[in-house]
Amino acid sequence: RAAVRHHQPDWVLNGGAYTAVDRAESEPELALAVNGGAPRAFAEALLATGGRLLQVSTDFVFNGQQGSPYRPEQPRDPLGSYGRSKAAGEGAVEEVLGSSGRGLILRTSWVMGPVGKNFALTMLRLHRQKPEIGVVVDQVGCPTSTHTLAAACWRSMAASATQVALPAVLHWSDAGAASWYDVAMAVGELAQELGLLPQPARVNPLTTAEYPLPAPRPSYSLLDCSSSRRALELEPTHWRQALRQLLEAVAPTAAGS
């Protein structure tokens, strides 16, 4: 709130989040404070100053049981503490800024980039360190490159400057569908092509039951991005091409770390 009052921004892009999905099961209050409380604080401060909020959210607000891509207008039904905390953040933005039209929610999925901690870089490291790795095959969604997500975020904010009306909730991921196993295989194949690996590890498919984790995860969380892509006038990049671009941006030192 203090930052909004001090800077008087036209936009706040809230990309900050508690994203430790499994740890959230034992730290639900902290996850809710970060993922639910912070968006509410931003929204309330911006309501007073006249700015707008772009809240980045997640496919984990859905339960994954319908077996077809989720549309932006579908009701939320999260499974675990992380999903519930992100759903609370969405609800706060809608409650505080909904009537003013100054709150925008952009859901995305499986975000990966050339820096930081994410699945693609973890798989790259494991391909280098291990002869075999096991990866879950029965959870389906779509990776999203930080590069393409950034483009969607900036296009969303720029639309207000040109008086283009956007839906209150947008979906953005790269094109296609994949399991975690598919992505792990692709990381190994592409990294070898790009000279980041001498040889990929063998990837063994595991079921969710064979790889139990503290937090429940949606088995099918693919987002229907068609209406959002039309609204933003952005062409999608297939997730495998986006993954190639991600790996091309990985510095050799990072690839070996």
N, C-alpha and C positions, 0 to 999 in steps of 0.2 A: 504493500500500500504506500509506504514511504517513497519507494522508487518511482511509482506512478505519479504521485503528487509532485515529486521533485522534477522529473523529466518531462511530464505532460506529453507523453508520446501519442502519436496518431494511431499507432498499432503496438500491441504487445504480442509477440509470437512466443507462446509458451511451449517450448520444446523440452523443458525440464520435467523429470518424472522419476519416481521410484520404480525401477524396472526389474528388480531382483524377484522374479515371479515366485520362486520357491521360498525364499526368505520371508516374503510377505505373509506367508501362512503363520509364521511365528512372530511377525512384527506388523500386525494388521493396523494398529493405531498409527504407526509411523507412515505406512503406505497411504493410509487415508489422509493424513495431514498433508503429505506432499502432493498426492494425486487428486485429492478432493478439496482440501483446504486452500491450497495455493491458487487454483483456478477461481475459487469463490472470492478470495481476497483481490485478485487482479480484476475480476468482473465488477466487484463493488466499487473499487477505486476508479475504474474506467467509466463507470456509470456517472460518477461525479465530475470527472474531467472532460468527458466527451470523446475519449479514444475508443478504439476497437480492439477486440481480442481474437486471436487465432489460437485455438486450443488443439494441440496435436493429441489424438487419441488412438485407440487400438482395436484390432479385431477381437481381442479377448473380452469385449463387452458382450459378445454373443456366446451361446452355449455349444455351438458346433454340431447340433443334432439334426438340422434340417436337410443336409446333404446337397444343398445348392447354394450359389453365392448369395451373400447377405446384401440387401439393398439398404441405402442410407436411412430410409424412413422406418425400417423394421424396429420393433421394440427390443430394448436391451434385456439380456438375461445372462449375466456373467456366472462363471462357475466358482472361481476362487477369490481370495482376498485381493490380489492384484487387479483382476477384472472388476470387482466390486468397487475398488477405490477409483479406478479410471471412469467407471460409470457414474460415480458420485461427482467427479469433476465435470463430466458432460452435463449432468443434471443441474449443477450449480450455474454453469454458463447459461443454460436455457432459462433457468429461473430468474436470474438477475438481469440478463441482457436480451432475453428472447423478445420481449415486446418492443425494444428499441431497435432491433435488427443489427446490433453492433457486436454480436457474438457469433463466431464461426467455428464449427467443429470439423476437423479433418482427421478421419480415421485412416490408419495405415497398418501395415503388417510386416513382420519379419524383417525389420530394418537392418541393413548391413552396409558397411562402408570401409574405405581403405585405412582408416585409423580407428582407435578406440577398441572397445571390447564388443565383439559380435560373433555370430555363428560362422560367418565366412572366414574370418581370421583365425578363429579357434580351429576350424577344420584344416586350414592351411598349415597351422602349427602341428596338428596331430598327424597329418599326412607326412610331414617331415620326420616326426619323432617315432612313429609306431608302424609296424608292418601291417597291423589290422586294426580297424576301428568299428565299433558297432553304433548304428544310428537308427532312430525310430522311423519306420516306414508307413505307419498307419495314422499319421497326422498330416493333413493336407491344407495348404494355404498358398501364399505366394510371397517370395522375397520382394523387398523394396530397396532400391539403391538410395543412399543418402543424396546422391546427385539428382535423381529424378524427383525425390520427395522435396528437395529444396526448390526445384523449379515449380512444383505444384504449389508450395507455400507462397512463393513470391507472386505467382500468377493470381492466387486467391486474394492477396492483399492489393495487388495492382488493380484488380477489377473494381474496387470501391472508388479509386481515383477516376475511373472512366465511367462511373455510374452504371456499371453492369451489375445487375442483381443476381446473386448466387443463392442456391439453397442454403439453409442454415446448417446442414450436415453434408459433408462431402466424403467420398471414399477415394483413396489413392494407393495403388500398389503398381508394381510392374506387371506386364501382361503374362498370361499363362497361369498354370497351376503346377504345384510341386509338393512332394513330401520332403521332410528333412533329409531322408536318405537320398532323394534325387539331387538335392543341393550339395550334399557331401560328395556324391559321385562327381558332379559337375566341377566342384572346386578342384578335385584331384586331376581331372582330365584337362581342364583349362590351365591350371598352374603348370602342368607338365608341358603343354603346348607353348606357354609363355616363358619357359626356362626357369620357373620359380621352384620346380621340383625335379630331381633326377627321375623319380618314379613315384606314382601315387601309392598310398596304402590300399590294401583290400578293404572294401567297405561291406560290412555284413548287416543285412536288414534285421531290425528288432521290432517287436510289437511293443506297444505302450505297456502292456502287462509285464513284458520281459525287462523293461527299463523303468521301474517305478520311481516316481519323484513325489515330493511333498505336495505340490500343487496340481490340481486337476487342470487339464488343458483341453480346449475344444478340438475334436477330431477332424472337423472340417470348418475352417474359418475363412474361406475365400470371400473376398469382398467384391461385390458387383460395382465396378467403377465406371460403367458405361455412361451414365447420366452425368457424372462428375467430369469425365473427360470431355464430353460435349460442352458442358458449362465453362470449363477452363480453356477449351480450345487447345488442348495439348495431346499430341500423339503419344501413345504408350510405347515403351521399349520392352521387348520380351525379357523376362528375368534372366535368361542365360546370357543374352548380349550385355545386359546391365552388369551381370556378374563378371564377365570378361573385362569390361571397362574398369570395374572395381579392382580386379587383380592387376590390371595394367598400371594402376596408380599406386600399387603397393611398392614401397622402396625395397630394394634387395635386403637391406639390414632388417627391415620389419618382417620380411618373409622368413628370415632365419631366426627370429627371436622367439 
